[in-house]
Amino acid sequence: MQSPHAPELVSLPDELLENIIDQLESESLVQLSLTCRRLHFLALPIVFARADIHDTTSFFLHDPPAHILHALRFALFVQNVESLGVGFSTYDDRLLPSTRELGRLISRLPSMKRFYLSFSYSHLLSPTVPDSAWQREVIRLLDLITNRSCTLLSVAGGFEIRPDPGADSASAIRVQSRSIVNSGFRRLLRRIDRVVIPFSLKRLGGRSRHYGLREFRALTIVLFQPPFLKWTISTLRNNSRTLTAVSFRTDGIPTNTWQDILSNITLPYLSKFELTSSLGGFEPTAVPFNSLLSFLTRHPSIVNLELRTVARPTAHHQLPSRKLLPTLETLKVDAWFTVWLLNREKAFEDLTSLYLVSEAYPLFRTFDYNTWDGVLSRIPRSAPHVTNLYISFYPEAGAIEWLDKHVSQENSPVAALESVTTLNVTRSWNMWRREVMALIPQFVARFPGLQDFTYASPPPSVKRATQRSFIKEINRACPRVTVDLGFLADLDTLSQASNDTQEIS
């Protein structure tokens, strides 16, 4: 029997309590934090620090353990979350309870502005995770997020997820009935829920006002397969009056799916639209040109446009009679598409940033960099106010020949780009090959109005002396240009760094 004079745990000094708490496992600390407010505010910060959660307004959870989700759900000081990210690297029997607990956490939060969800690249769900149950819980979670104050939703990964043919109704019941806490602890949670968490805090979740998504990133094939496809289209429609930025990943998605999506949504305030691919431009199932053109015609508000893996138009496809994308400022699309878009005088008078992107093909097929010449020759006439030009040499095959052609040609279209003041050549460490570096200074000098030049950041193998020599050659060819190598390149700084390296060695 405990002595009436024995001190209670909560009556101990903070220093002693902290020493005791430090010796306990995180799971025990979570349970301890639910007993009183003092232990709550002492124990949970330690639990979160151990889980690398140092800012409870912005954090990422990788395969979140059950006790961390519980702690976040009950933490009195976790309320207004700016950014929450969750990543699942496996598909086992933890997925369903974790998804449900995430839903409970989000239901309790007064507000959450940005949510990032990423799935594993596994080919199949675990046999213990029924496909229908997994789909149902994820859709319920996404509905919770979009019906709150969230302004950015991003879902990525899981490109190869397919239904599990081995799942049956019995396993579904078995998994759904599994609890992530034992029955005794569940009773404790209900009791503590009434004592520790104020009634006003529990009601905050229901009072949050839904303003609608501003940005939606569907970067996974999962959202373009049944039953998620219906949810995706519905979400786009329900948030059509608030969405200003939409990003889709095209990998593996059938052509008819793009027809359904692009023809069924209209977003009157859309400012940024992206159709990208992880395959670098090559995609066997391309986005149909007619559907895309119809979509772009209905969205004159687009300011920033990035498109990859679009099916090429046939000869009868012409630019619409009315001006297409009249407010466009940034354009990053395949070279052939850029040529097609610029086939009209003053087609894009507001365009200031233009990207020359290449395509990666399978096997031994190479990208024809001469396609870029059609873009460069049309800029002065069709987009006369382009000031920022971005060039991405990937793959490298053919890049040296293209650079050499523009250095040696007297009538290179580059020489007519008087409006271009900023040139950015990035993406590949192979740009630091000796043959490429020998051509770059004269290539840069061909731009008559250039002021700033950014080059691919050097790999660790490139010595400071090589960088310094390269910058000197650029300064000699065009002394008016500022050089940036991923950092503002200053010859004095590079010289000092080189001297320091020599002294150390």
Sequence and secondary structure as in RCSB ss.txt:
>XXXX:A:sequence
MQSPHAPELVSLPDELLENIIDQLESESLVQLSLTCRRLHFLALPIVFARADIHDTTSFFLHDPPAHILHALRFA
LFVQNVESLGVGFSTYDDRLLPSTRELGRLISRLPSMKRFYLSFSYSHLLSPTVPDSAWQREVIRLLDLITNRSC
TLLSVAGGFEIRPDPGADSASAIRVQSRSIVNSGFRRLLRRIDRVVIPFSLKRLGGRSRHYGLREFRALTIVLFQ
PPFLKWTISTLRNNSRTLTAVSFRTDGIPTNTWQDILSNITLPYLSKFELTSSLGGFEPTAVPFNSLLSFLTRHP
SIVNLELRTVARPTAHHQLPSRKLLPTLETLKVDAWFTVWLLNREKAFEDLTSLYLVSEAYPLFRTFDYNTWDGV
LSRIPRSAPHVTNLYISFYPEAGAIEWLDKHVSQENSPVAALESVTTLNVTRSWNMWRREVMALIPQFVARFPGL
QDFTYASPPPSVKRATQRSFIKEINRACPRVTVDLGFLADLDTLSQASNDTQEIS
>XXXX:A:secstr
   TTS  GGGS HHHHHHHHHTS HHHHHHHHTS HHHHHHHHHHHHHHTT   TTEEEEES  HHHHHHHHH 
TT  EEEEEEEE    STTHHHHHHHHHHHHHH SEEEEEEEEE   SB  TTS HHHHHHHHHHHHHHHHTTT 
 EEEEEE TT B  TT  HHHHHHHHH  SS HHHHHHHHHHHHHTS HHHHHHHHH      SEEEEESGGGGS
TTHHHHHHHHHHHTTTT  EEEEE TT  HHHHHHHHHH   TT  EEEEE TTTB  SS B HHHHHHHHHT T
T  EEEE SB    TT    SS SSTT  EEEEEHHHHHHHT STTS TT  EEEEE  B STT    TTHHHHH
HHHHHHH TT  EEEEE  S TTHHHHHHHHHH TT GGGG TT  EEEEES GGGGSHHHHHHHHHHHHT TT 
 EEEE    TTS HHHHHHHHHHHHHH TT EEESSSB  HHHHHHHHHHHHHH 
